[in-house]
Amino acid sequence: MSLLFSSVDMENEELPVELWQRDAYRLFSAKMSDREARFPCIPATQAYALGHLRYGFIFQSGNASPAEQLSKVVSEYGAVSRTFGNYSSLVIFFEQDQEMKDVLTYEQSFWNLLSELRSLDPEAWPEDIPEDPENPLWEFCYNDERYFVYCGTPAHISRQSRHFPYFMLAMTPRWVLDLWNEQPQRASAVAPRIRARLAAYDTVPAHPELKQYGSEGNLEYKQYFLRDDDTTPTKCPFLHSLQREKVKE
């Protein structure tokens, strides 16, 4: 049975899913389709409207850890992502654990999760991607696929663009972003519209770390998890978490 769901699947009232799964999708759908408070990332809203997104769900209960569940979902998605459309991304919702967390606690959970996921990767790290997150060309890789990773949490308030009632990830393959950037006129025309939407959506200015992949001074990991203020980790938590995992081994 597939671990991936389409919009058509989730809008099918007869689909046997748990209430929290349907609730998470409903809230996400409302966020992507709101015509008054428009979500800033225009490509993401287009992907939703076109049905190119796929959805996965991570449960708190069960024999498999969240990272083990996530590894199966990401593996399945990576193997077939090119069949879903040029705007495709994988959106993953996590069942609520009832524990009240602040933004920094969610940040730690996020990086621990990515580090655990990396430890489960059956493939070696791609030779063309630096292993050091402090390198501008670094990005998260899994099963020989490169991803931009977005994280949303219930704790974000000022940055509503990073707020969601459930802990969630959105993983966009690099090939999707490359296709978008192959049309520089379109990309350059959309960029100021995204910034304008972001200014209207959030109650704080755009985070200073929002930059173009590979550009001077850009570090991708700093964009994966944005705090509610303008601060960033002094060193990449992914690298530190991964080192702790190696020590345990």
C-alpha positions in Angstrom: 0.0 0.0 0.0 1.3 3.4 -1.0 2.4 5.8 1.8 1.8 8.8 -0.5 -1.6 10.6 -0.9 -2.8 13.0 -3.5 -5.3 15.8 -3.1 -7.9 13.6 -4.8 -7.2 10.9 -2.2 -7.5 13.2 0.7 -10.7 14.8 -0.6 -12.3 11.4 -0.9 -14.6 11.1 2.2 -14.5 7.3 1.9 -10.8 7.1 2.2 -10.0 5.2 5.5 -7.7 7.7 7.3 -7.6 8.9 10.9 -9.3 12.2 11.9 -6.0 14.0 12.5 -4.8 13.1 9.0 -7.9 14.6 7.4 -7.7 17.6 9.7 -4.1 18.3 8.8 -4.8 18.1 5.1 -7.9 20.3 5.5 -5.9 23.0 7.3 -3.2 22.9 4.7 -5.7 23.1 1.9 -7.2 26.2 3.5 -3.8 27.8 3.8 -2.8 27.2 0.2 -6.1 28.3 -1.3 -6.9 31.4 0.9 -7.6 34.2 -1.6 -7.3 37.0 1.1 -4.3 36.0 3.2 -2.3 34.6 0.3 0.5 32.2 1.2 3.7 33.9 0.1 5.4 31.0 -1.9 3.6 31.3 -5.3 5.2 28.1 -6.7 3.8 26.2 -3.7 0.3 27.5 -4.2 0.5 26.6 -7.9 1.7 23.1 -7.0 -1.3 22.7 -4.7 -3.8 24.0 -7.3 -2.3 21.7 -10.0 -2.4 18.7 -7.8 1.4 18.1 -8.1 1.9 17.8 -4.3 2.0 14.5 -2.5 1.3 14.0 1.2 2.7 11.7 3.8 1.7 11.2 7.5 3.9 10.3 10.5 2.3 8.7 13.5 3.3 9.0 17.2 2.2 5.4 17.9 3.5 2.2 16.4 6.6 0.2 16.3 8.5 2.4 13.9 10.1 5.7 15.0 9.2 9.0 13.3 12.5 8.9 11.4 11.9 5.3 10.3 8.5 6.2 9.0 9.8 9.3 7.3 12.5 7.3 5.6 9.9 5.1 3.9 7.8 8.0 2.8 10.7 9.9 1.4 12.1 6.8 -0.3 8.8 6.1 -2.0 8.4 9.7 -3.1 11.9 10.1 -4.4 11.5 7.0 -6.6 8.5 8.4 -8.4 8.5 12.2 -7.8 9.1 13.0 -11.5 5.7 11.5 -12.4 3.7 14.0 -10.3 4.4 17.2 -12.2 7.0 19.9 -12.6 6.0 21.7 -9.3 6.0 18.6 -7.1 6.9 18.6 -3.5 6.4 16.1 -0.6 4.4 17.5 2.3 4.6 15.6 5.5 2.4 16.0 8.5 3.2 14.7 12.0 0.6 13.6 14.5 0.5 15.9 17.5 2.2 14.6 20.6 0.3 17.0 23.0 3.6 18.3 24.4 3.8 22.1 24.4 7.0 23.2 22.6 8.6 26.5 21.8 10.2 27.4 18.5 13.7 26.4 19.7 12.5 23.1 20.9 10.9 22.4 17.5 14.1 23.5 15.9 16.1 20.9 17.8 13.5 18.2 17.0 13.7 19.2 13.3 17.5 18.8 13.1 17.5 15.6 15.1 14.9 14.2 12.8 17.0 15.1 9.7 20.1 13.6 11.2 18.3 10.4 12.1 16.9 10.3 8.6 20.3 10.7 7.1 21.6 7.8 9.3 19.0 5.6 7.6 19.9 6.5 4.1 20.8 3.4 2.1 22.9 5.5 -0.4 26.2 7.2 0.1 26.2 11.0 0.2 26.3 12.3 -3.4 29.8 13.1 -4.6 28.7 16.4 -6.2 27.3 17.8 -2.9 29.6 19.0 -0.1 29.1 17.1 3.2 29.8 20.3 5.2 26.6 22.4 5.7 28.8 25.5 6.0 29.5 25.2 2.2 27.1 27.3 0.0 26.5 24.3 -2.3 25.4 21.9 0.6 21.8 20.8 0.7 20.0 17.9 2.3 20.2 14.6 0.4 18.4 11.3 0.8 18.6 8.2 -1.4 20.7 10.1 -4.0 18.0 12.9 -4.3 18.7 16.5 -3.3 16.0 18.5 -1.4 15.2 21.9 -0.1 13.5 21.3 3.3 10.9 23.6 4.8 9.6 23.3 8.3 6.4 24.7 9.8 5.4 24.4 13.5 2.5 25.4 15.8 4.9 27.6 17.8 5.6 30.1 15.1 3.6 33.3 15.6 5.3 36.3 14.0 6.3 34.3 10.9 2.9 33.0 9.9 4.6 31.7 6.7 6.2 29.1 9.0 3.2 28.5 11.2 1.1 25.4 10.9 -1.1 23.7 13.6 0.8 20.4 13.1 4.6 20.0 12.9 5.2 19.6 9.2 7.9 19.4 6.5 7.8 20.2 2.8 10.6 18.6 0.8 11.1 20.0 -2.7 13.5 18.1 -5.0 16.3 20.2 -6.5 15.2 19.2 -10.0 11.9 21.0 -9.4 13.8 24.2 -8.4 16.2 23.8 -11.4 13.2 23.7 -13.8 11.8 26.8 -12.2 15.1 28.7 -12.5 15.6 27.6 -16.2 13.2 30.4 -17.0 15.0 33.4 -15.4 12.5 36.0 -16.7 9.6 34.2 -15.0 11.6 33.6 -11.8 12.8 37.2 -11.6 9.2 38.5 -12.2 7.8 36.3 -9.4 10.4 37.0 -6.8 9.2 40.5 -5.9 5.6 39.3 -5.7 6.7 36.6 -3.3 8.5 39.3 -1.2 5.4 41.5 -1.2 3.2 38.6 -0.1 5.7 37.7 2.6 5.6 41.3 3.9 1.8 41.2 4.1 1.6 37.6 5.6 4.2 37.9 8.4 4.3 40.5 11.1 8.1 40.7 11.0 10.3 41.5 8.0 11.6 38.7 5.8 14.4 36.7 7.4 17.8 38.0 6.3 18.9 34.4 5.5 16.4 34.0 2.6 18.8 33.9 -0.3 19.4 32.1 -3.6 21.0 28.6 -3.6 24.6 28.8 -4.5 24.8 32.6 -4.1 27.6 34.3 -2.2 26.9 34.3 1.5 24.0 31.8 1.3 23.8 28.7 3.5 20.9 26.5 2.7 20.5 25.0 6.2 19.7 28.5 7.6 16.6 28.6 5.5 15.2 25.2 6.4 14.1 26.2 9.8 13.5 29.9 10.3 13.0 31.2 13.9 10.4 33.7 14.8 13.1 36.4 15.0 16.1 37.1 12.9 18.6 34.9 14.8 20.1 31.8 13.4 22.2 28.9 14.8 25.9 29.8 15.1 26.8 26.4 13.6 24.7 23.9 11.6 22.7 21.7 14.0 22.5 19.0 11.4 26.3 18.5 11.4 26.4 18.4 15.2 23.4 16.0 15.5 25.0 13.7 12.9 28.3 13.7 14.8 26.4 12.7 18.0 24.8 9.8 16.1 28.2 8.6 14.9 29.5 8.7 18.4 26.6 6.5 19.6 27.5 4.0 16.9 
